[in-house]
Amino acid sequence: GKKPGRKRKLREQDLVAARALLADESITVAEVAERLGVSPATLYRELPGGRSGVG
């Protein structure tokens, strides 16, 4: 059957890539979000804690 709710904007492989990019302190959350085609708010929602939640 169908899953209820909205489809996720970021797949698991996108989240893995985001975590790898955020490990580099010279890249901003906004730049990572732009590369993935989402807003920074979406990235923060999917990665609670933002950059500090990565490492």
MDAnalysis code that builds the backbone (N, CA, C; Angstrom):
import MDAnalysis as mda
import numpy as np

u = mda.Universe.empty(165, n_residues=55, atom_resindex=np.repeat(np.arange(55), 3), trajectory=True)
u.add_TopologyAttr("name", ["N", "CA", "C"] * 55)
u.add_TopologyAttr("resid", np.arange(1, 56))
u.add_TopologyAttr("resname", ["GLY", "LYS", "LYS", "PRO", "GLY", "ARG", "LYS", "ARG", "LYS", "LEU", "ARG", "GLU", "GLN", "ASP", "LEU", "VAL", "ALA", "ALA", "ARG", "ALA", "LEU", "LEU", "ALA", "ASP", "GLU", "SER", "ILE", "THR", "VAL", "ALA", "GLU", "VAL", "ALA", "GLU", "ARG", "LEU", "GLY", "VAL", "SER", "PRO", "ALA", "THR", "LEU", "TYR", "ARG", "GLU", "LEU", "PRO", "GLY", "GLY", "ARG", "SER", "GLY", "VAL", "GLY"])
u.atoms.positions = np.array([
    [0.797, -1.180, 0.000],
    [0.000, 0.000, 0.000],
    [0.852, 1.261, 0.000],
    [0.159, 2.358, 0.062],
    [0.840, 3.654, 0.074],
    [1.223, 4.049, 1.491],
    [2.329, 4.770, 1.591],
    [2.731, 5.316, 2.879],
    [2.059, 6.670, 3.058],
    [1.552, 6.936, 4.242],
    [0.917, 8.239, 4.470],
    [1.958, 9.354, 4.584],
    [1.528, 10.566, 4.344],
    [2.413, 11.714, 4.512],
    [3.128, 12.110, 3.238],
    [3.933, 13.131, 3.384],
    [4.673, 13.690, 2.267],
    [5.911, 12.881, 1.932],
    [6.263, 12.847, 0.674],
    [7.475, 12.176, 0.238],
    [8.686, 12.962, 0.745],
    [9.712, 12.250, 1.188],
    [10.910, 12.909, 1.698],
    [11.679, 13.574, 0.568],
    [12.222, 14.748, 0.839],
    [12.991, 15.482, -0.168],
    [14.391, 14.912, -0.317],
    [14.923, 14.363, 0.767],
    [16.286, 13.835, 0.745],
    [16.267, 12.324, 0.938],
    [16.934, 11.630, 0.032],
    [17.070, 10.182, 0.179],
    [18.223, 9.907, 1.137],
    [18.351, 8.674, 1.556],
    [19.415, 8.305, 2.489],
    [20.791, 8.617, 1.908],
    [20.974, 8.377, 0.606],
    [22.285, 8.663, 0.000],
    [22.571, 10.162, -0.005],
    [21.524, 10.995, -0.096],
    [21.703, 12.444, -0.007],
    [22.160, 12.835, 1.397],
    [21.590, 12.191, 2.400],
    [21.969, 12.491, 3.779],
    [23.408, 12.079, 4.052],
    [23.834, 10.959, 3.481],
    [25.225, 10.516, 3.625],
    [26.155, 11.550, 2.996],
    [25.796, 12.018, 1.801],
    [26.600, 13.036, 1.119],
    [26.624, 14.331, 1.926],
    [25.482, 14.717, 2.481],
    [25.405, 15.948, 3.276],
    [26.306, 15.856, 4.498],
    [26.283, 14.708, 5.168],
    [27.143, 14.538, 6.347],
    [28.614, 14.644, 5.964],
    [28.982, 14.047, 4.838],
    [30.376, 14.107, 4.385],
    [30.778, 15.542, 4.062],
    [29.904, 16.270, 3.383],
    [30.208, 17.657, 3.032],
    [30.284, 18.539, 4.274],
    [29.405, 18.316, 5.232],
    [29.392, 19.138, 6.440],
    [30.586, 18.868, 7.345],
    [31.239, 17.735, 7.155],
    [32.446, 17.448, 7.928],
    [33.558, 18.431, 7.564],
    [33.476, 19.015, 6.370],
    [34.433, 20.029, 5.922],
    [33.958, 21.383, 6.442],
    [34.686, 21.943, 7.381],
    [34.284, 23.199, 8.033],
    [34.213, 24.387, 7.078],
    [34.846, 24.281, 5.910],
    [34.868, 25.424, 4.984],
    [33.600, 25.518, 4.133],
    [32.739, 24.502, 4.188],
    [31.502, 24.502, 3.401],
    [30.336, 24.818, 4.331],
    [29.500, 25.775, 3.949],
    [28.367, 26.162, 4.793],
    [27.178, 25.226, 4.576],
    [26.273, 25.244, 5.543],
    [25.046, 24.455, 5.432],
    [24.262, 24.907, 4.204],
    [24.235, 26.216, 3.953],
    [23.516, 26.745, 2.786],
    [24.109, 26.212, 1.485],
    [25.440, 26.098, 1.414],
    [26.084, 25.569, 0.204],
    [25.752, 24.092, 0.007],
    [25.758, 23.340, 1.086],
    [25.411, 21.916, 1.003],
    [23.963, 21.767, 0.545],
    [23.074, 22.558, 1.122],
    [21.659, 22.503, 0.747],
    [21.483, 22.833, -0.726],
    [22.199, 23.845, -1.200],
    [22.092, 24.226, -2.612],
    [22.556, 23.092, -3.519],
    [23.641, 22.438, -3.153],
    [24.136, 21.302, -3.956],
    [23.115, 20.179, -4.033],
    [22.376, 19.990, -2.944],
    [21.386, 18.909, -2.891],
    [20.025, 19.330, -3.429],
    [19.876, 20.610, -3.728],
    [18.618, 21.088, -4.296],
    [17.493, 21.255, -3.291],
    [17.856, 21.518, -2.036],
    [16.856, 21.744, -0.993],
    [17.189, 23.036, -0.256],
    [16.290, 23.459, 0.617],
    [16.554, 24.656, 1.411],
    [17.388, 24.277, 2.637],
    [18.088, 25.257, 3.203],
    [18.821, 24.973, 4.442],
    [17.892, 24.456, 5.543],
    [16.658, 24.958, 5.589],
    [15.702, 24.498, 6.604],
    [15.423, 23.002, 6.458],
    [15.299, 22.532, 5.222],
    [15.076, 21.101, 4.984],
    [16.263, 20.297, 5.480],
    [17.459, 20.796, 5.209],
    [18.668, 20.095, 5.638],
    [18.732, 20.026, 7.166],
    [18.441, 21.135, 7.848],
    [18.431, 21.130, 9.314],
    [17.362, 20.190, 9.856],
    [16.212, 20.112, 9.192],
    [15.131, 19.226, 9.633],
    [15.563, 17.763, 9.515],
    [16.262, 17.439, 8.448],
    [16.681, 16.051, 8.219],
    [17.921, 15.670, 9.032],
    [18.732, 16.669, 9.388],
    [19.937, 16.436, 10.183],
    [19.834, 17.243, 11.474],
    [19.092, 16.755, 12.455],
    [18.944, 17.513, 13.699],
    [20.311, 17.839, 14.297],
    [20.480, 19.067, 14.694],
    [21.767, 19.500, 15.235],
    [22.648, 20.126, 14.179],
    [22.237, 20.038, 12.911],
    [23.026, 20.635, 11.825],
    [24.441, 20.097, 11.790],
    [25.409, 20.983, 11.638],
    [26.811, 20.582, 11.546],
    [27.264, 19.879, 12.821],
    [26.807, 20.348, 13.989],
    [27.238, 19.745, 15.249],
    [26.687, 18.322, 15.418],
    [25.603, 18.008, 14.735],
    [25.034, 16.672, 14.811],
    [25.685, 15.679, 13.868],
    [26.632, 16.163, 13.045],
    [27.268, 15.310, 12.038],
    [28.441, 14.547, 12.609],
    [29.357, 15.253, 13.248],
    [30.613, 14.661, 13.689],
    [30.455, 13.972, 14.974],
])
